[in-house]
Amino acid sequence: GIPIFLYVTGELKFMLLTGQTDKKAKKLISDVQSELQYNRRFLHYYGYKFKYGDWSDGDFTTTDGAKFMTTTPGQSPRGLREAAARPDYIVIDDVDTKQRVNNDDLSQKLFDWAWEDLRGTFDEGSPFRRFIVANNNFHPNTLINKMKEEFKRINKVLKEAKIKTTFFTLTVTAVKDLKNFEPNWPEKTTAAYWKKKFITTP
């Protein structure tokens, strides 16, 4: 929903989505393509915007030139562009693995790749540069934890320089507390579900 909203309001010209594997990345981008092709409400208000490409290739374009593309950790994203446009909306979605988080070196390499190589593909001239990391926080070495630490460091330096920050973290826990287990998403799960999961999970 968010990238489609930004696209129709003119704030997204090139979305680059990073998934844990090629297959997972392409599946995630297919959700955007389906909305552009088959969502009747979208088609009623905005018309047919899908132009060419295929989610199974992880690469498609709209009739007005917006690009949607996928990549995976370790691939070199530098130099990606569509005509003169470079990515202005980069998303990293659930890229951590147990193997990676249990290896400090691999975990650091993922962070370096995301923060240097991937972020380095941004269209520096664009007024809209959004870098989003969506991840479950299941280990101290997850990418999201490394980003949180980096954001703390950056925000401290920005505050000292009296520059407004654009780096922030949004955390949503499954439950409000570990006493009553009231879920933050009650339409999906119950307190009883989370209490049982908490008791039975090693």
N, C-alpha and C positions, 0 to 999 in steps of 0.2 A: 504493500500500500504506500509506503513512504516514497520509494523511488518513482512510482507512477505519479503520485501527487507532485513531486518536485519536477518531473518531466513535463506535466501539463501546465505547470505554472512558470515554465521557462528557466528553472534553476538546475536542470540536469541535462547535459549534452552527451555525456559519456560515462556509463556505469561500468566499473570493473569489479567483478565479484570473485573472491577467492574462497575456494572450498578445500576441504581436507584432501580430497582426491578429485581427479578429473570428472569422474562419474557423478560425485556428489555436487560439485560446482555446477555442472550442466543441469542437474535436476533442480537445483535452487533457481537458476536463471529461467528455467522453463515456466515457473510460476508467473514471472513477469510477462513472458511472451504469451501465455494463455490468456491473461487479462486483456492484453492489447488486441488479441485476435478474436476472443469469444465472449468477453463480458459485455452483455447487451446494453447495460446502463452506460458503460464507458463508450461503446460504439455510438449510442444515441447522442451523447453530448459532444464527443470529440471526433467521431468518424473513424474510419479504418486507418490506423496509423502504422500497422505492421507492413514493412516493405519487402525485405528479403532476408534470407538466412535461416538457421534452424537451431533450436535449442540443443539438439543432439550434437551439434558442433560447438555449442557454447558461444555463439556469435550471431547476432542479428542487428538489423538497423530499421529505423522507422522512416516513414515517408518524408518527414521533415529533417532527417539527418542525424537523429540521436542514435548513439551506438550502445549496445549492451553486449558485454563480453566476459568470459571467465578465464581464470588462471588458477594455479595451484602453488603451494609453497615450494620454493627452489627454482621455479621457472624464472627466466629473466624477463621482467615486464618492461624494462626500460625501452623507451622509444616507441611505445604503443601510441598510435594515433589514428584518427579517422579524418581524412582531409587535414585541416589545420587543428582539429580538436584533439586534445589529450584528456585523459580521465579527470573528471571533476567530482565524481562520487565513487569512492572506493570502499568496499565492504569485505571484511574478513569474517567468515561464518563457520564456527566450530571446527577449527583446524587442528586442535590439539589431539594427540594420541597418548596412550599410556606409555608407550615406548619413549616418546619424546619428552614427556614431563619427568620421567624417571632418569633422564640423562641430562645433566646440567649443560653439557656442551651443545647437544641438539636443541635444547630449549633456548639457549642464548643465540644460536644460529637462526632459529625461527624469528626471534625478536629482531635481530639485526636485519634480516631479510625484509621483514614487514616494515620496520621503521626507516630503513635506508633505501632499499631497492624499490619496494612497492610504493611507498610514499613519494619516492623520487620521480614517479611517473606523472605526478599531478601537472595539470595545465596551470602554470604559475601566473598566467595572465587572467585566469578566470576569477570573478568575484565570488564564486561558489566552489569551495574546495572542502568536501566533507570526507572524513576518514573514520569509518565505523568498525569497531571490533565487537561482534556479538558472540558470546561464548558462555558455556557453563563453567563455573569456577570450582573445579573438583580437585585441584592440587596447587600447592604454592608455586610451582613452576609453569603454570599455564600462561599463555600469551597475555590473557587479560590481566593477570597479576603483575606481569612485567610492565605492561602498559600503565597500570595504576601507579606503580612506583615512578615511572618516567614522568607521568603527568604531575605527580606531587613535586618532583624536582623542577619541572618546567614552570609550574604555577608559582613556586617559591621565587624563582628568578624573575618571572614576569611581575610579581607583586613588588619586589624590590625595585624594579625598573619603572614601576607605576604604569604598566601596560595591562590593559584588560585581557583576561584569559579567554580562550575559546576551547580549552582542554577540560573535559569533565567526564565523570564516570556516573553511570546510572546503574544502581544495584537493586534487583528485585529478588527477594528471598521467597522460597516456596511457602513458608509459614511465617506468621507474625511473631511467634515465640515458640519455645520448646516446652511450654507448660500446657497450653490449651491447643496448640497445633492448628490454630485458625488459619486456613489457607489464604494466600493473597490472590488466588484465582479460584473463588468458590464455585464458579460455573463449571469448572473442569474436575476438581477433586474435593474431597471432604477432609475434615480434621481427623476422622478415624483412619482414613487412608494413610495420611502422613504420619500419624502416631505409630501405626503398625509398621510402616516402612522404616521409621527411625529405630524402632526396637529390633527389627529383624535384619537391618543392614550392618555388616561388619564394620 
